């Protein structure tokens, strides 16, 4: 009889602990221009932990990976919008560490609305979680077409929603200068410069280029033949070249005359 009572009591305690799992909701702050999140932690263990959840099924039948994030033993919730308990975010569709210290985690909200879900950085700052929002409002006519979420740029980092570039080793976030302040870049990421500092976006009739280090921009018109070409990348290799400004910033420009293109610059 005593054994039965003990087992029942233990089950109640375990159930209670499970349902009272530690969690805390954090209000994200907006990012300021070109911040670094490569924060050093004296503790050897990783404070930020990614927990894989059971996969949900989409309409297509393919499983969707979902993650939660813990700081030590506390599950992190993010407050979306105004103070409203219904708007707390606790599930993410992607979670990627963006520095070798593993003190900065880039997450995207798990959202089934069909729109590109927002991104946040979860940072271990002085052994306390800090949540930073990677969002800039936009009223671009083709935002849905060109807001691609996370675009990997080789081994160097990520373009986030055409508004931010995040380096992949030291977690530095650069705010990309827009062509028009009220709308995000209306084009697709196309390539980067040989020095890896200028990002090129292919727009309808031009290349919009932004150097995320200097903030300089340049728009290069595209010839009609470029758009008609079956292989636009090869056409660009043959008819455009990287040229440096006086301050060393590289931009992709159309070739004038018989200048020889170095194909290696496009690799």
C-alpha positions as CSV (number, residue, x, y, z in Angstrom):
1,X,0.0,0.0,0.0
2,X,2.8,2.4,0.9
3,X,4.6,1.5,-2.3
4,X,1.5,2.4,-4.3
5,X,1.1,5.7,-2.6
6,X,4.8,6.5,-3.1
7,X,4.6,5.7,-6.9
8,X,1.4,7.8,-7.2
9,X,3.0,10.8,-5.4
10,X,6.2,10.5,-7.5
11,X,4.1,10.6,-10.7
12,X,2.3,13.7,-9.5
13,X,5.6,15.4,-8.7
14,X,7.2,14.5,-12.1
15,X,4.0,15.7,-13.9
16,X,4.0,18.9,-12.0
17,X,7.7,19.6,-12.8
18,X,7.2,18.9,-16.4
19,X,4.3,21.4,-16.6
20,X,6.2,24.0,-14.6
21,X,9.3,23.9,-16.8
22,X,11.3,27.1,-16.5
23,X,10.6,29.7,-19.2
24,X,10.9,33.4,-19.5
25,X,9.7,35.9,-22.0
26,X,12.1,38.6,-23.3
27,X,11.3,41.8,-25.1
28,X,13.5,42.2,-28.2
29,X,15.3,45.5,-28.9
30,X,16.0,47.0,-32.3
31,X,19.4,46.6,-33.8
32,X,21.6,49.7,-34.2
33,X,23.9,50.3,-37.1
34,X,26.6,47.7,-37.6
35,X,26.8,45.9,-34.2
36,X,29.1,43.2,-33.2
37,X,27.9,40.2,-31.2
38,X,31.1,38.2,-30.9
39,X,30.9,38.1,-27.1
40,X,33.5,36.1,-25.2
41,X,32.3,33.9,-22.4
42,X,34.7,32.8,-19.6
43,X,32.6,29.7,-19.0
44,X,33.5,26.7,-21.2
45,X,30.0,25.3,-21.4
46,X,27.5,26.7,-24.0
47,X,24.8,28.8,-22.3
48,X,22.6,28.9,-25.4
49,X,21.2,25.5,-26.3
50,X,19.1,24.5,-29.3
51,X,16.5,21.9,-28.7
52,X,15.0,20.0,-31.6
53,X,11.3,19.4,-31.3
54,X,9.1,16.9,-32.9
55,X,8.5,17.7,-36.6
56,X,5.2,19.1,-37.7
57,X,3.7,18.2,-41.0
58,X,3.0,20.9,-43.6
59,X,0.3,20.6,-46.2
60,X,2.8,19.0,-48.6
61,X,3.3,16.2,-46.2
62,X,7.0,16.9,-45.7
63,X,8.1,17.3,-42.1
64,X,9.2,20.7,-40.8
65,X,12.0,20.9,-38.3
66,X,11.1,23.0,-35.3
67,X,13.4,24.2,-32.5
68,X,13.2,25.8,-29.1
69,X,16.0,27.6,-27.4
70,X,17.2,27.4,-23.9
71,X,19.5,29.6,-21.9
72,X,20.9,27.3,-19.3
73,X,17.8,25.5,-18.0
74,X,15.3,28.2,-19.0
75,X,13.3,28.1,-22.3
76,X,13.4,31.5,-24.1
77,X,10.1,33.1,-25.3
78,X,10.2,36.2,-27.4
79,X,7.6,38.9,-27.1
80,X,6.2,39.8,-30.5
81,X,4.5,43.1,-30.8
82,X,2.9,44.7,-27.8
83,X,2.5,43.1,-24.4
84,X,0.1,40.3,-25.3
85,X,0.5,36.7,-24.0
86,X,-0.9,35.3,-27.2
87,X,2.0,36.8,-29.2
88,X,4.8,35.0,-27.4
89,X,7.2,33.1,-29.7
90,X,8.7,29.9,-28.5
91,X,9.3,27.9,-31.7
92,X,11.7,28.5,-34.5
93,X,12.2,27.0,-38.0
94,X,15.9,27.6,-38.0
95,X,18.6,28.2,-35.5
96,X,22.2,28.9,-36.5
97,X,25.2,30.0,-34.4
98,X,27.0,32.8,-36.1
99,X,30.2,33.0,-34.1
100,X,32.8,30.4,-33.0
101,X,32.2,31.4,-29.3
102,X,28.6,30.1,-29.8
103,X,27.3,33.1,-27.9
104,X,25.2,34.5,-30.8
105,X,22.4,32.4,-32.3
106,X,20.4,33.5,-35.3
107,X,16.8,32.2,-35.3
108,X,13.8,32.5,-37.6
109,X,10.3,32.3,-36.2
110,X,8.3,29.2,-37.2
111,X,5.4,30.8,-39.1
112,X,2.8,29.1,-41.3
113,X,1.3,32.3,-42.7
114,X,3.1,32.0,-46.0
115,X,5.0,35.2,-45.4
116,X,8.8,35.3,-44.6
117,X,8.9,35.0,-40.8
118,X,11.0,37.5,-38.8
119,X,14.6,36.9,-37.5
120,X,16.1,37.5,-34.1
121,X,19.5,37.2,-32.6
122,X,19.7,35.5,-29.2
123,X,22.9,36.6,-27.5
124,X,24.7,35.7,-24.3
125,X,25.7,39.1,-23.0
126,X,27.3,38.9,-19.5
127,X,25.6,35.6,-18.8
128,X,22.2,37.0,-19.5
129,X,20.1,36.5,-22.7
130,X,19.7,39.5,-24.9
131,X,17.2,39.4,-27.9
132,X,17.8,41.6,-30.9
133,X,15.3,42.0,-33.7
134,X,16.5,42.0,-37.3
135,X,13.6,43.8,-38.9
136,X,13.1,47.0,-40.9
137,X,9.7,48.0,-42.1
138,X,9.3,48.1,-45.9
139,X,6.6,49.1,-48.4
140,X,8.2,47.8,-51.5
141,X,5.9,46.7,-54.3
142,X,7.7,43.4,-54.8
143,X,8.7,42.7,-51.2
144,X,7.1,39.3,-51.3
145,X,9.1,38.3,-54.3
146,X,12.5,39.5,-53.0
147,X,12.2,38.9,-49.3
148,X,13.8,35.5,-49.3
149,X,14.7,35.2,-45.6
150,X,18.2,33.7,-45.1
151,X,20.5,33.6,-48.1
152,X,23.9,32.1,-47.5
153,X,26.8,34.0,-49.1
154,X,29.5,31.3,-49.4
155,X,31.5,30.8,-46.2
156,X,31.4,34.5,-45.4
157,X,28.0,35.0,-43.9
158,X,24.3,35.5,-44.6
159,X,22.0,38.1,-46.2
160,X,18.8,38.4,-44.1
161,X,15.8,39.7,-46.0
162,X,18.0,42.0,-48.2
163,X,18.4,44.3,-45.2
164,X,21.3,42.8,-43.2
165,X,24.6,41.0,-43.7
166,X,25.8,38.8,-40.9
167,X,29.4,37.6,-40.8
168,X,29.6,33.9,-40.1
169,X,32.6,33.8,-37.8
170,X,32.5,36.9,-35.6
171,X,28.8,37.6,-35.6
172,X,28.9,41.2,-36.8
173,X,25.7,42.5,-38.3
174,X,25.8,45.2,-41.0
175,X,22.7,47.1,-42.0
176,X,22.6,47.3,-45.8
177,X,22.0,50.7,-47.2
178,X,18.7,50.7,-49.2
179,X,18.3,52.2,-52.6
180,X,15.1,53.8,-51.3
181,X,14.8,54.2,-47.6
182,X,11.2,53.1,-47.4
183,X,11.7,49.8,-49.1
184,X,14.1,46.9,-48.9
185,X,16.3,46.2,-51.9
186,X,14.1,45.1,-54.7
187,X,16.3,42.4,-56.2
188,X,17.9,39.0,-55.8
189,X,21.4,38.6,-54.3
190,X,23.6,37.8,-57.3
191,X,27.3,37.8,-56.3
192,X,30.0,39.4,-54.1
193,X,33.2,41.3,-54.9
194,X,36.6,39.6,-54.9
195,X,37.3,41.3,-51.5
196,X,33.9,40.0,-50.3
197,X,32.8,43.4,-49.1
198,X,30.5,44.5,-51.9
199,X,27.2,42.7,-52.4
200,X,25.5,42.8,-55.8
201,X,21.7,42.5,-56.2
202,X,20.1,41.8,-59.6
203,X,17.2,44.1,-60.2
204,X,14.9,44.4,-63.2
205,X,17.2,46.5,-65.3
206,X,20.3,47.1,-63.2
207,X,22.7,45.8,-60.6
208,X,22.3,47.5,-57.2
209,X,25.6,47.2,-55.3
210,X,26.3,48.0,-51.7
211,X,29.5,47.8,-49.8
212,X,28.5,46.8,-46.3
213,X,31.8,48.0,-44.8
214,X,31.9,51.6,-46.2
215,X,28.2,52.0,-46.9
216,X,28.9,53.1,-50.5
217,X,26.4,52.1,-53.2
218,X,26.5,52.0,-57.0
219,X,23.9,51.2,-59.6
220,X,25.1,49.7,-62.8
221,X,22.6,49.6,-65.7
222,X,22.2,46.3,-67.4
223,X,22.3,46.1,-71.2
224,X,19.2,44.5,-72.9
225,X,21.5,41.7,-74.1
226,X,22.3,40.8,-70.5
227,X,18.7,40.1,-69.7
228,X,18.2,38.1,-73.0
229,X,21.2,36.0,-72.4
230,X,20.5,32.3,-71.5
231,X,23.4,32.4,-69.1
232,X,23.5,35.8,-67.5
233,X,26.4,34.9,-65.2
234,X,28.7,34.1,-68.2
235,X,27.5,37.2,-70.0
236,X,28.5,39.3,-66.9
237,X,31.9,37.6,-66.8
238,X,32.5,38.6,-70.4
239,X,31.1,42.1,-70.4
240,X,31.6,43.5,-66.9
241,X,34.6,43.8,-64.6
242,X,35.3,44.8,-61.0
243,X,36.8,48.2,-60.7
244,X,38.1,49.9,-57.5
245,X,37.2,53.4,-56.4
246,X,39.8,55.8,-55.0
247,X,39.1,54.6,-51.5
248,X,39.5,50.9,-52.6
249,X,35.8,50.0,-52.7
250,X,35.0,47.6,-55.6
251,X,32.0,47.8,-57.9
252,X,31.0,45.8,-60.9
253,X,31.0,48.0,-64.0
254,X,30.5,47.6,-67.7
255,X,33.6,47.2,-69.8
256,X,34.6,50.2,-71.9
257,X,37.0,49.5,-74.7
258,X,39.2,46.5,-75.0
259,X,40.0,45.9,-71.3
260,X,40.7,42.3,-70.4
261,X,38.5,40.7,-67.8
262,X,40.0,38.5,-65.1
263,X,37.6,35.6,-64.9
264,X,39.1,34.6,-61.5
265,X,37.5,37.6,-59.9
266,X,34.1,36.0,-60.4
267,X,34.9,32.8,-58.5
